[in-house]
Amino acid sequence: MEAPCVRVEREQGEETRKRLAEAGLLADEWKIEVAEGYLYLPVTDPEAVPADLQVVSRSVGERDTPDTPTDLLGFEPSYERLGDIVILDEDDPERAREIADAVTASDIPAETVVNRASKVKGELRVRDWEVLVGESTETVHREYGSEFLLDVAEVYFSPRLATERHRVAEQVEAGERAFDMFAGVGPFAIPFAKRGAEVVGVDLNERAVEYLRENARRNDVEDRVTAIRGDVREVAPDYADWADRVVMNLPHSADEFLDSAVTLAGDQCVVHYYDIQHEDDPFGPGEAAIRAAAELEYEVEVETRHVVRSYAPHELNVCLDVRLSR
Ligand SMILES: C[S@@+](CC[C@H](N)C(=O)[O-])C[C@H]1O[C@@H](n2cnc3c(N)ncnc32)[C@H](O)[C@@H]1O
């Protein structure tokens, strides 16, 4: 297609592009072409181009503008992406279907679209899904340089906690011994091991433990990760006094496992205790529970009181980083 283009030497290309864009003269539907040291910048109105710039007519290609679900729907749907799975949280099945169709027609590289069909439930914290597009609910999720294979229909996983996991992983030092009491597919355990820690991860969910082992292999840390399937209350005595760091990411009931955390703790140990509490006193109940469980044996110092995210109206998901010293 012939289009009016500003022709500039390549060195002036970026500066000229900016000038034209600021003046609203760049024709977005056409590609910028490069030939023999010159840039050809398609313009919408050749008459309006400043006189110091040269306008020529030239054949240019059409630009492929990505179609987002919003472009196709005319409203902005909310969805999360986990690897090549798109996750919806829609109550209305018709609206869910409409969004799923738009995702498929868009340029998002999605193989599967699922809609939340239940809350996370039971001890394994897995939820039900309605699969709207595709078949497989297994995917590879990448987070801060690590990759995790997982099946959303078989294990708990939340990509929303990536920043929080990274905050904790950054505290880990090479050579330390870290115990993840509720390890899932390894989003704490694997980055810890990558930083040189020796890690034990426990989970009740057999499939999560299989994925944890696979993810240790994928991230080349299988020699530093021990994955154990079981109830952590039964596993903890085998690692008594062992841990320099303990992760307790089971927010609704971590307090029931504090005795096991104390069993695991060595002379010096940092416990990352996740909790969900009312915004009026998000840290008080967790701190009281930790003190009640540990204070006979340890000096207890809360190093960080951190709000992870809002969980529900007036409820916060928080983390206490607590140092136990004997
Ligand atoms: C909220 S998920 C967290 C998983 C992982 N830390 C993450 O961030 O993805 C809690 C995990 O604890 C496991 N779990 C629940 N009760 C347990 C127990 N008594 N012993 C060991 N694991 C348990 C569940 O199977 C689930 O995978």
The ligand as an SDF file (V2000), in Angstrom:
LIG
                    3D

 27 29  0  0  0  0  0  0  0  0999 V2000
   -2.1620  -22.7270   50.8020 C   0  0  0  0  0  0  0  0  0  0  0  0
   -1.3580  -24.1290   50.1180 S   0  0  0  0  0  0  0  0  0  0  0  0
    0.3040  -23.4920   49.9350 C   0  0  0  0  0  0  0  0  0  0  0  0
    1.1640  -24.2430   48.9680 C   0  0  0  0  0  0  0  0  0  0  0  0
    2.4660  -23.5320   48.6040 C   0  0  0  0  0  0  0  0  0  0  0  0
    3.2000  -23.1060   49.7550 N   0  0  0  0  0  0  0  0  0  0  0  0
    2.2080  -22.3680   47.6720 C   0  0  0  0  0  0  0  0  0  0  0  0
    2.4830  -21.2170   48.0120 O   0  0  0  0  0  0  0  0  0  0  0  0
    1.7470  -22.5990   46.5450 O   0  0  0  0  0  0  0  0  0  0  0  0
   -1.2510  -25.2000   51.5160 C   0  0  0  0  0  0  0  0  0  0  0  0
   -0.7120  -26.5880   51.2440 C   0  0  0  0  0  0  0  0  0  0  0  0
   -0.6260  -27.2880   52.4940 O   0  0  0  0  0  0  0  0  0  0  0  0
   -0.9450  -28.6420   52.2890 C   0  0  0  0  0  0  0  0  0  0  0  0
   -1.3370  -29.1790   53.6140 N   0  0  0  0  0  0  0  0  0  0  0  0
   -2.4930  -28.9920   54.2760 C   0  0  0  0  0  0  0  0  0  0  0  0
   -2.4650  -29.6170   55.4760 N   0  0  0  0  0  0  0  0  0  0  0  0
   -1.2350  -30.1940   55.5800 C   0  0  0  0  0  0  0  0  0  0  0  0
   -0.5850  -30.9790   56.5810 C   0  0  0  0  0  0  0  0  0  0  0  0
   -1.1990  -31.2980   57.7070 N   0  0  0  0  0  0  0  0  0  0  0  0
    0.6920  -31.3770   56.3620 N   0  0  0  0  0  0  0  0  0  0  0  0
    1.3190  -31.0620   55.2050 C   0  0  0  0  0  0  0  0  0  0  0  0
    0.7530  -30.3480   54.2250 N   0  0  0  0  0  0  0  0  0  0  0  0
   -0.5030  -29.9200   54.3980 C   0  0  0  0  0  0  0  0  0  0  0  0
   -2.0250  -28.6160   51.2360 C   0  0  0  0  0  0  0  0  0  0  0  0
   -2.0770  -29.8280   50.5350 O   0  0  0  0  0  0  0  0  0  0  0  0
   -1.5670  -27.4440   50.3340 C   0  0  0  0  0  0  0  0  0  0  0  0
   -0.7940  -27.8910   49.2500 O   0  0  0  0  0  0  0  0  0  0  0  0
  1  2  1  0
  2  3  1  0
  2 10  1  0
  3  4  1  0
  4  5  1  0
  5  6  1  0
  5  7  1  0
  7  8  2  0
  7  9  1  0
 10 11  1  0
 11 12  1  0
 11 26  1  0
 12 13  1  0
 13 14  1  0
 13 24  1  0
 14 15  1  0
 14 23  1  0
 15 16  2  0
 16 17  1  0
 17 18  1  0
 17 23  2  0
 18 19  1  0
 18 20  2  0
 20 21  1  0
 21 22  2  0
 22 23  1  0
 24 25  1  0
 24 26  1  0
 26 27  1  0
M  CHG  2   2   1   9  -1
M  END
$$$$
